[in-house]
Amino acid sequence: MGGRRWDHREVIDAIAWKFQTRSQWIHLPKQYGKWRGVYNRLRMWAIDGTWERVFTVEDPSI
């Protein structure tokens, strides 16, 4: 039942497209895969702290 697993970069590109265009998830172009898969990965990355780690700058001098 599973489809093609998109790599992280492709999913990030899809998420960026969605927020740059302010479009609804359902209008995500097919080149990015199924919108629910992209949305679910965005949500899981928020829940598990991935986005916080990505956007947090650590000071190497500490």
N, C-alpha and C positions, 0 to 999 in steps of 0.2 A: 504494500500500500504506500510505502514511502516514495517520495519523489527525489529529485536531485537535491543533494545537500549543498547549499550555497556557502561559499567561504565568507569569512567575516568581512572582508573588504567589500564584497558585493552587497552584503546586507547593510553595511554602513553607507554605501552609495545610495541604496534604496531609501534608507531612513533620511539621508540628507535631501534627496529629491522630494520626499514627502513634505518635509518642513520648509524647504525653500519655496516650493510651489503653493504651500498651504492647502493642498488638495486633500480630499478624503482618502482614507486608506484604500477603499474599494477602487479608486481610480489609478492605483499604482500600475505603471506600465508592465506588461507581461515580461519584458526583459529582466525585470528584477525578481521574478518568481511570484508565488502566491502571496498576496498581501497579508494573510493571516500568519503565515510563517515569519515574515519580516516583523510584523507587529509583536508576535509572541517572543521573538528573540530580543527586540527592543525592551519589552516588559521584563523578561527574565534578567537581562543585563542591568536593569534598574533595581530589581529585587536583590540580586546577588552582589551589588556594589561595584559592578564593572565600570559603569559610567563615572562613579565617584573617583575610582582609581585612575581612570583615563584623564580626567580633568583636574586632578589634584597634582600640584607641583611640589615635589619633595626637595627640600633644601639639602644638598649633599654635604654642606658644612656642619650639619648638626650631628 
